[in-house]
Amino acid sequence: MPLFKIHRLRDALLQQFRWAPHTAGASQVKRKDYHEEGQIEAPGAYAAWSALRDSEQALRVGDILEDEHGVLRIYKYVGLEEAQWIVPEAAPDTSGPLVPDSEPSKVMEP
């Protein structure tokens, strides 16, 4: 049976998420806004939601279930919708030698 990781939206962001307008398509989410809080074994995402619904670990709006393949489902008022982690762009490598933009000017000797 599949295992789902539970990612909880940080408390400070909960109200902001609750009042944000509903968007179509996959939600873009930041890893830093979530903390992992356990796992649940269930045949599917909705079965996991249902099993958690009447427990102390019930999903809150904004929480995420992640399956074994890394597929994310974010809990919204309308149900579980697709989500994906935002991957930050890599910072440019500045450790290498600098390449001059143009040729060095020639020094004239007297």
RADA-V379655 format. One record per pair of residues at least 12 apart in sequence whose C-alpha atoms are under 10 Angstrom apart, sorted by the first residue. I is the first residue (numbers start at 1). GAP is how many residues later the second one is. D is the distance in whole Angstrom. If there is no record, write none. Layout:
i->(I,I)
gap->(GAP,GAP)
d->(D,D)
This chain:
i->(1,1,1,1,2,2,2,2,2,2,2,2,2,2,3,3,3,3,3,3,3,3,3,3,3,3,3,4,4,4,4,4,4,4,4,4,4,4,4,4,4,4,4,4,4,5,5,5,5,5,5,5,5,5,5,5,5,5,6,6,6,6,6,6,6,6,6,6,6,6,6,6,6,6,7,7,7,7,7,7,7,7,7,7,7,7,7,7,7,7,8,8,8,8,8,8,8,8,8,8,8,8,8,9,9,9,9,9,9,9,9,9,9,9,9,9,9,9,10,10,10,10,10,10,11,11,12,13,13,13,14,14,14,14,14,15,15,16,17,17,17,18,18,18,18,18,22,22,22,24,24,25,25,25,26,26,26,26,26,26,26,26,27,27,27,27,27,27,27,27,27,28,28,28,28,28,28,28,29,29,29,29,29,29,29,29,29,30,30,30,30,30,31,31,31,31,32,34,34,34,35,35,36,36,36,37,38,39,39,39,40,40,40,41,42,44,45,45,45,45,45,45,45,45,46,46,46,46,46,48,49,49,49,49,59,59,59,60,60,60,60,61,61,61,61,61,61,61,62,62,62,62,62,63,63,63,64,64,64,64,64,65,65,65,66,66,70,70,71,71,71,72,72)
gap->(40,41,42,43,38,39,40,41,42,43,46,65,66,67,36,37,38,39,40,41,42,45,62,63,64,65,66,34,35,36,37,38,39,40,41,44,60,61,62,63,64,65,66,67,68,31,32,33,34,35,36,59,60,61,62,63,65,67,28,29,30,31,32,33,34,42,51,53,57,58,59,60,61,66,24,26,27,28,29,30,31,32,52,55,56,57,58,59,65,67,25,26,27,28,29,30,51,52,53,54,55,56,57,20,21,22,23,24,25,26,27,50,51,52,53,54,55,65,22,23,24,25,52,53,22,23,21,20,21,49,19,46,47,48,49,46,47,46,44,45,59,42,43,44,58,59,54,55,56,57,58,56,57,58,46,47,48,55,56,57,58,59,45,46,47,54,55,56,57,58,59,46,54,55,56,57,58,59,33,35,43,45,54,55,56,57,58,54,55,56,57,58,53,54,55,56,53,28,29,30,28,29,27,28,29,20,19,26,27,28,12,25,27,26,25,23,19,20,21,22,27,28,29,35,19,27,29,33,34,17,16,26,30,31,15,16,17,14,15,16,17,13,14,15,16,17,18,19,12,13,14,15,18,12,13,17,12,16,17,18,19,15,17,18,17,18,14,15,12,13,14,12,13)
d->(6,6,6,9,9,6,6,6,7,9,10,7,7,10,7,6,4,6,8,9,10,9,10,8,6,6,10,9,5,5,6,7,10,9,8,8,9,6,5,5,6,10,9,10,9,7,7,6,4,7,9,8,6,5,7,8,9,9,10,8,6,5,6,6,8,10,10,9,7,6,5,7,9,10,9,9,6,5,4,6,8,9,9,9,6,5,6,8,10,9,8,5,5,6,6,10,8,8,9,8,5,6,9,10,10,9,9,6,5,7,9,10,8,8,6,5,8,10,9,6,6,7,9,9,9,9,9,7,9,9,10,9,8,7,9,9,10,10,8,6,9,10,7,7,9,9,9,9,9,9,10,8,7,8,9,9,9,7,5,5,7,10,10,9,8,8,7,4,6,8,9,10,9,6,5,6,6,9,10,10,10,9,7,6,5,6,9,9,6,5,8,9,10,6,8,9,10,9,8,9,10,10,10,9,10,9,9,9,9,10,8,9,10,10,10,9,10,7,8,8,9,7,10,8,10,10,10,9,7,8,9,9,10,9,10,7,10,10,7,8,9,8,5,5,7,10,9,10,6,5,6,9,10,6,8,10,9,9,9,10,8,9,10,10,10,10,9,10,8,8,10,6,8)
